Amino acid sequence: MSLGIAVWWWPVGVIATVAYINIANFMDGINGISGMHGTAVGLFYAWAGAANDMTWMMCAGLIVAGAFAGFLPWNLSRGTVFLGDVGSYVLGGSLVAIAIGAFLSGVYVEYLLPPLVIYLADTTVTLIKRVQRGEIWYKPHREHVYQRLTDVGLSHVQSSLVVTVATILVSLIALWGVRADGAGSVLAGLATAAVVVLYLCLPRVLRPLARRRRAVDS
């Protein structure tokens, strides 16, 4: 049975699925981050489904958002419940499945990629730095941006909120860019890049403030 999809899309889809499942697992290192990510991206995909008249995408997004929003109170209260590998695999797999299905159904990539960009950027830059230093990239570490944010004084919830707010900002900017023409689209691209760069540099920006605070406390 043919689904009307070019053969070369199948390996691309498999690679994308495996990659984002692992990215979601890499990023699941502090309380709240996966629950907030699933809720935010699920809601955005639900909206994208409604905007593109795709009921299945809207329902799938709402299911993901509801599932991870329901998990959040248990994970945030005292951090007594964790997703673990299986939960983070479900998160990554469900989101990338919606994204791939929607893309193959004709939804613009501007609706699909931006909600995933912060996770992609954090993981990609971290792994590149580790490989450049000759480190074993898949070994446990604390070099992701969200982890370094906790090292400079942010709580788990605060660091998770930074990641989520950056994700929402990038998504909204991209949405505006879809509706803009010419210079507006270029401006949206530059603004998106600025948010990503700011997120990646934030631990370095906050580090002097953290040192100053520790000096005052001591």
C-alpha positions as CSV (number, residue, x, y, z in Angstrom):
1,M,0.0,0.0,0.0
2,S,1.4,3.4,-0.9
3,L,1.0,6.4,1.3
4,G,2.0,8.8,-1.4
5,I,5.3,9.7,0.4
6,A,8.6,9.7,-1.4
7,V,10.8,6.8,-0.4
8,W,13.7,9.0,0.8
9,W,11.4,10.6,3.4
10,W,11.3,7.3,5.4
11,P,14.9,7.3,6.5
12,V,14.7,11.1,7.2
13,G,11.7,10.5,9.4
14,V,13.4,7.6,11.3
15,I,16.5,9.7,11.9
16,A,14.4,12.7,13.1
17,T,12.4,10.5,15.4
18,V,15.4,8.8,17.0
19,A,17.2,12.1,17.3
20,Y,14.4,14.0,19.0
21,I,13.6,11.1,21.3
22,N,17.2,11.2,22.5
23,I,17.2,15.0,22.7
24,A,14.1,14.9,25.0
25,N,15.9,12.3,27.2
26,F,19.1,14.4,27.3
27,M,17.1,17.5,28.3
28,D,15.1,15.7,31.1
29,G,17.6,16.6,33.9
30,I,15.7,18.9,36.3
31,N,12.3,19.0,37.8
32,G,9.6,20.5,35.7
33,I,11.5,20.9,32.4
34,S,9.8,18.0,30.5
35,G,6.4,18.7,31.9
36,M,6.5,22.3,30.9
37,H,8.0,21.4,27.5
38,G,5.3,18.9,26.7
39,T,2.6,21.3,27.9
40,A,3.9,24.3,25.9
41,V,4.7,22.5,22.7
42,G,1.5,20.4,22.9
43,L,-0.6,23.5,23.1
44,F,1.2,25.2,20.3
45,Y,0.8,22.1,18.1
46,A,-2.9,22.0,19.0
47,W,-3.3,25.6,17.9
48,A,-1.4,24.9,14.7
49,G,-3.7,22.0,14.0
50,A,-6.7,24.3,14.5
51,A,-5.2,27.0,12.3
52,N,-4.5,24.5,9.5
53,D,-7.9,22.8,9.8
54,M,-6.3,19.5,11.0
55,T,-8.4,18.0,13.7
56,W,-6.0,15.1,14.3
57,M,-3.2,17.5,15.0
58,M,-5.3,19.6,17.3
59,C,-6.4,16.6,19.3
60,A,-2.9,15.1,19.4
61,G,-1.5,18.3,20.7
62,L,-4.2,18.7,23.4
63,I,-3.6,15.1,24.5
64,V,0.2,15.6,24.9
65,A,-0.4,19.0,26.6
66,G,-3.0,17.5,29.0
67,A,-0.8,14.5,29.8
68,F,2.3,16.5,30.7
69,A,0.3,19.3,32.5
70,G,-1.2,16.6,34.6
71,F,2.2,15.3,35.5
72,L,3.7,18.7,36.4
73,P,2.2,19.0,40.0
74,W,3.7,15.7,41.0
75,N,7.0,16.6,39.6
76,L,7.2,20.1,40.9
77,S,5.8,19.8,44.4
78,R,8.6,17.9,45.9
79,G,10.2,16.3,42.9
80,T,9.1,12.9,44.1
81,V,7.8,11.7,40.7
82,F,10.1,11.6,37.7
83,L,9.6,10.8,34.0
84,G,12.6,8.6,33.7
85,D,13.8,7.3,30.3
86,V,10.5,5.8,29.3
87,G,8.6,9.1,30.1
88,S,11.1,11.3,28.2
89,Y,11.0,8.9,25.3
90,V,7.2,9.2,25.2
91,L,7.6,13.0,25.2
92,G,10.1,13.1,22.4
93,G,8.4,10.5,20.4
94,S,4.9,12.0,20.6
95,L,6.1,15.5,19.7
96,V,8.3,14.4,16.8
97,A,5.5,12.1,15.5
98,I,3.1,15.1,15.4
99,A,5.6,17.3,13.7
100,I,6.5,14.8,11.0
101,G,2.9,13.9,10.4
102,A,1.9,17.5,10.1
103,F,4.8,18.4,7.8
104,L,3.9,15.5,5.5
105,S,0.3,16.8,5.5
106,G,1.4,20.2,4.3
107,V,1.8,22.3,7.4
108,Y,4.5,24.9,7.1
109,V,7.7,24.1,9.0
110,E,7.4,27.5,10.7
111,Y,4.6,26.0,12.8
112,L,6.5,22.9,13.6
113,L,10.2,23.5,14.1
114,P,10.3,26.6,16.4
115,P,8.7,24.9,19.4
116,L,11.5,22.4,19.3
117,V,14.4,24.8,18.5
118,I,15.5,25.5,22.1
119,Y,15.8,21.8,22.9
120,L,17.6,21.3,19.6
121,A,20.0,24.2,20.1
122,D,20.8,23.3,23.7
123,T,21.6,19.7,22.9
124,T,23.4,20.3,19.6
125,V,25.7,23.0,21.0
126,T,26.5,21.0,24.1
127,L,27.4,17.9,22.2
128,I,29.5,19.8,19.7
129,K,31.5,21.3,22.6
130,R,32.0,17.9,24.2
131,V,33.2,16.3,21.0
132,Q,35.6,19.2,20.3
133,R,37.1,18.7,23.8
134,G,37.5,15.0,23.1
135,E,35.0,14.0,25.7
136,I,32.7,11.0,25.4
137,W,29.5,12.8,24.3
138,Y,27.0,10.2,25.6
139,K,28.4,10.1,29.1
140,P,26.5,11.8,31.9
141,H,27.4,15.4,32.4
142,R,26.1,18.8,33.6
143,E,27.0,21.0,30.6
144,H,23.6,21.6,29.1
145,V,22.5,25.3,29.4
146,Y,19.6,24.4,31.7
147,Q,21.9,22.6,34.0
148,R,24.4,25.4,34.0
149,L,21.6,27.8,34.9
150,T,21.1,25.9,38.1
151,D,24.8,26.0,38.8
152,V,24.7,29.8,38.7
153,G,21.9,29.9,41.3
154,L,18.6,29.3,39.5
155,S,16.2,26.7,41.0
156,H,15.0,23.8,39.0
157,V,11.6,25.6,38.5
158,Q,13.3,28.8,37.5
159,S,15.6,27.1,35.0
160,S,12.7,25.1,33.5
161,L,10.7,28.4,33.2
162,V,13.6,30.0,31.3
163,V,13.6,27.1,28.8
164,T,9.8,27.2,28.4
165,V,9.7,31.0,28.1
166,A,12.4,30.9,25.4
167,T,10.4,28.2,23.6
168,I,7.2,30.2,23.7
169,L,9.0,33.4,22.5
170,V,10.6,31.6,19.6
171,S,7.3,30.0,18.6
172,L,5.4,33.3,18.7
173,I,8.1,35.1,16.7
174,A,8.0,32.4,14.1
175,L,4.2,32.6,14.0
176,W,4.4,36.4,13.4
177,G,7.0,35.7,10.7
178,V,4.6,33.4,8.8
179,R,2.1,36.2,8.6
180,A,4.7,38.9,7.7
181,D,6.0,39.6,4.3
182,G,9.5,40.5,3.1
183,A,11.4,42.5,5.7
184,G,9.0,41.2,8.4
185,S,10.0,37.6,7.7
186,V,13.7,38.5,7.8
187,L,13.2,40.4,11.1
188,A,11.4,37.4,12.6
189,G,14.3,35.2,11.6
190,L,16.8,37.5,13.2
191,A,14.7,37.8,16.4
192,T,14.5,34.0,16.6
193,A,18.2,33.7,16.3
194,A,18.7,36.4,19.0
195,V,16.4,34.5,21.5
196,V,18.3,31.3,20.9
197,V,21.7,33.0,21.3
198,L,20.6,34.8,24.4
199,Y,19.4,31.5,25.9
200,L,22.7,29.8,25.1
201,C,24.7,32.6,26.6
202,L,22.5,33.1,29.7
203,P,24.6,31.0,32.1
204,R,27.7,33.1,31.2
205,V,25.7,36.3,31.6
206,L,24.4,35.3,35.0
207,R,27.6,33.9,36.4
208,P,29.1,37.3,37.5
209,L,25.9,38.1,39.3
210,A,25.9,34.7,41.1
211,R,29.5,35.3,42.2
212,R,28.7,38.8,43.5
213,R,25.7,37.4,45.4
214,R,27.8,34.6,47.0
215,A,30.5,37.2,47.9
216,V,27.8,39.4,49.7
217,D,26.3,36.3,51.5
218,S,29.8,35.3,52.7
